[in-house]
Amino acid sequence: MTVKIPESMTAIAITEPGGPMVLKPEKRAVPLPGAGEILVRVRAAGVNRPDVLQRKGAYPPPPGASDLPGLEIAGEVVALGEGARRWSVGDPVCALAPGGGYAQYCVVPASNALPVPHGFTLTEAAALPETFFTVWHNVFERGGLKEGERFLVHGGSSGIGTTAIQLASAFGAYVITTAGSDEKCAACLELGADRAVNYRNEDFVAVVAEATQAKGVDVILDMVGGDYIGRNYQAAAVDGRIVQIAFLNGAVASADFSKLMLKRLVHTGSTLRPRTVDFKGAIAAALERQVWPLLAERRVAPVMDMIFPLRDAWRAHERMEEGQHIGKIVLDVE
Ligand SMILES: NC(=O)c1ccc[n+]([C@@H]2O[C@H](COP(=O)([O-])OP(=O)(O)OC[C@H]3O[C@@H](n4cnc5c(N)ncnc54)[C@H](OP(=O)(O)O)[C@@H]3O)[C@@H](O)[C@H]2O)c1
């Protein structure tokens, strides 16, 4: 099967570093898939906090990546690069993109794509890759979370947080989370969190101590940083693992490091985007084996906040920056 591919497409460009209004539709050439890559006719693209940072000029795309924003997509395969054997033209896929997701067509490495889970719409599927790859690697591979362990995730209502709560709970962990309002906390409990802390009026260190009979939590996924760094050391259990994926409240902090030594803590972190295609392909394979069956059974599903048309990407960014969203914001692509 072959599909007619136009020469140009509509994409959303970052015309200059700045606020949401710098995101503007532009005509761009449709990219061509290279060896090991596939071209996808994008039907939906997920919006992530790193896109906001890129728009502000604080998170430049890695060398070789598209300058267009967009780290995850879903759509149909329309062309195959040399050696991209797994897929056929017409296959519905969702994929982690190195960039360029806010567009009608996007090239992705074949190994970084996954089948659309059974029963999922393309809009839902576009909400999966970025948070599922990130949570899988940081919570389960890096943090080593196991069944029966206690897990704390900050920012529980975020795209990352809603995924982390569901996966940790599905794999048998006791889940505590923090969020900035009672409404967000209620949503986290619905997703499977055992305890949700509204950090505006409760201290998560005290709640963790009470909920774990002073044992502490085995794994912490943190995107906040700042004074949470020292407080995470307090909340962690002996041999606890703390995984840092962002520093929304600052990367410079003072903390009592004696806890690190006395509790034998491991404090680590990572960023997904600059990792190699093969590294991301290995995460994709693990997700397909271990998590895709849970999605097909709807034991885990993306939490959909709002959907905007591609041309209104600026409104999607505005929504994310207002901070009222729960779960994922997605762009529908005509
Ligand atoms: N390292 C990696 O590989 C990787 C990959 C993907 C994403 N990330 C990072 O993970 C974080 C979550 O991403 P996302 O796409 O899920 O974003 P998101 O939905 O916008 O989540 C951000 C969350 O952080 C909470 N928050 C706490 N302090 C904040 C502050 N000072 N400013 C803004 N929000 C604050 C917000 O909720 P409250 O109302 O509860 O405060 C919000 O739920 C982002 O920082 C992103 O850059 C890292």
The ligand as an SDF file (V2000), in Angstrom:
LIG
                    3D

 48 52  0  0  0  0  0  0  0  0999 V2000
   13.5640   14.1830   33.0220 N   0  0  0  0  0  0  0  0  0  0  0  0
   12.7700   13.7560   32.0710 C   0  0  0  0  0  0  0  0  0  0  0  0
   13.1070   12.8690   31.2920 O   0  0  0  0  0  0  0  0  0  0  0  0
   11.4050   14.3660   31.9170 C   0  0  0  0  0  0  0  0  0  0  0  0
   10.5310   13.9100   30.9200 C   0  0  0  0  0  0  0  0  0  0  0  0
    9.2500   14.4690   30.8560 C   0  0  0  0  0  0  0  0  0  0  0  0
    8.8870   15.4700   31.7580 C   0  0  0  0  0  0  0  0  0  0  0  0
    9.7880   15.8990   32.6850 N   0  0  0  0  0  0  0  0  0  0  0  0
    9.4460   16.9490   33.6630 C   0  0  0  0  0  0  0  0  0  0  0  0
    8.4430   16.4280   34.5060 O   0  0  0  0  0  0  0  0  0  0  0  0
    7.6170   17.5120   34.9570 C   0  0  0  0  0  0  0  0  0  0  0  0
    6.1680   17.1620   34.6970 C   0  0  0  0  0  0  0  0  0  0  0  0
    5.9190   17.1980   33.3140 O   0  0  0  0  0  0  0  0  0  0  0  0
    4.4350   17.2090   32.7540 P   0  0  0  0  0  0  0  0  0  0  0  0
    4.5270   17.2730   31.2880 O   0  0  0  0  0  0  0  0  0  0  0  0
    3.6940   16.1180   33.4200 O   0  0  0  0  0  0  0  0  0  0  0  0
    3.9770   18.6560   33.2690 O   0  0  0  0  0  0  0  0  0  0  0  0
    2.6950   19.2150   34.0130 P   0  0  0  0  0  0  0  0  0  0  0  0
    1.5080   18.3470   33.7290 O   0  0  0  0  0  0  0  0  0  0  0  0
    2.5840   20.6450   33.6890 O   0  0  0  0  0  0  0  0  0  0  0  0
    3.1120   19.0720   35.5360 O   0  0  0  0  0  0  0  0  0  0  0  0
    3.7960   19.9600   36.3350 C   0  0  0  0  0  0  0  0  0  0  0  0
    3.2510   19.7210   37.7450 C   0  0  0  0  0  0  0  0  0  0  0  0
    4.1420   20.1790   38.7160 O   0  0  0  0  0  0  0  0  0  0  0  0
    3.4180   20.7530   39.7850 C   0  0  0  0  0  0  0  0  0  0  0  0
    4.2670   21.8400   40.2720 N   0  0  0  0  0  0  0  0  0  0  0  0
    4.8830   21.8880   41.4610 C   0  0  0  0  0  0  0  0  0  0  0  0
    5.6260   22.9850   41.5960 N   0  0  0  0  0  0  0  0  0  0  0  0
    5.4950   23.6500   40.4390 C   0  0  0  0  0  0  0  0  0  0  0  0
    6.0340   24.8750   39.9610 C   0  0  0  0  0  0  0  0  0  0  0  0
    6.8560   25.6200   40.6790 N   0  0  0  0  0  0  0  0  0  0  0  0
    5.6830   25.2660   38.6960 N   0  0  0  0  0  0  0  0  0  0  0  0
    4.8510   24.5070   37.9220 C   0  0  0  0  0  0  0  0  0  0  0  0
    4.3170   23.3430   38.3440 N   0  0  0  0  0  0  0  0  0  0  0  0
    4.6360   22.9330   39.5810 C   0  0  0  0  0  0  0  0  0  0  0  0
    2.0790   21.2090   39.2090 C   0  0  0  0  0  0  0  0  0  0  0  0
    0.9880   20.8620   40.0390 O   0  0  0  0  0  0  0  0  0  0  0  0
    0.6070   21.4630   41.4660 P   0  0  0  0  0  0  0  0  0  0  0  0
   -0.6110   22.2950   41.3060 O   0  0  0  0  0  0  0  0  0  0  0  0
    0.3650   20.2460   42.2540 O   0  0  0  0  0  0  0  0  0  0  0  0
    1.7810   22.2710   41.9490 O   0  0  0  0  0  0  0  0  0  0  0  0
    1.9220   20.3680   37.9580 C   0  0  0  0  0  0  0  0  0  0  0  0
    1.0000   19.3070   38.1510 O   0  0  0  0  0  0  0  0  0  0  0  0
    8.0550   18.7530   34.2020 C   0  0  0  0  0  0  0  0  0  0  0  0
    8.8890   19.5200   35.0260 O   0  0  0  0  0  0  0  0  0  0  0  0
    8.8380   18.1840   33.0290 C   0  0  0  0  0  0  0  0  0  0  0  0
    9.8230   19.0880   32.5590 O   0  0  0  0  0  0  0  0  0  0  0  0
   11.0290   15.3730   32.7850 C   0  0  0  0  0  0  0  0  0  0  0  0
  1  2  1  0
  2  3  2  0
  2  4  1  0
  4  5  1  0
  4 48  2  0
  5  6  2  0
  6  7  1  0
  7  8  2  0
  8  9  1  0
  8 48  1  0
  9 10  1  0
  9 46  1  0
 10 11  1  0
 11 12  1  0
 11 44  1  0
 12 13  1  0
 13 14  1  0
 14 15  2  0
 14 16  1  0
 14 17  1  0
 17 18  1  0
 18 19  2  0
 18 20  1  0
 18 21  1  0
 21 22  1  0
 22 23  1  0
 23 24  1  0
 23 42  1  0
 24 25  1  0
 25 26  1  0
 25 36  1  0
 26 27  1  0
 26 35  1  0
 27 28  2  0
 28 29  1  0
 29 30  1  0
 29 35  2  0
 30 31  1  0
 30 32  2  0
 32 33  1  0
 33 34  2  0
 34 35  1  0
 36 37  1  0
 36 42  1  0
 37 38  1  0
 38 39  2  0
 38 40  1  0
 38 41  1  0
 42 43  1  0
 44 45  1  0
 44 46  1  0
 46 47  1  0
M  CHG  2   8   1  16  -1
M  END
$$$$
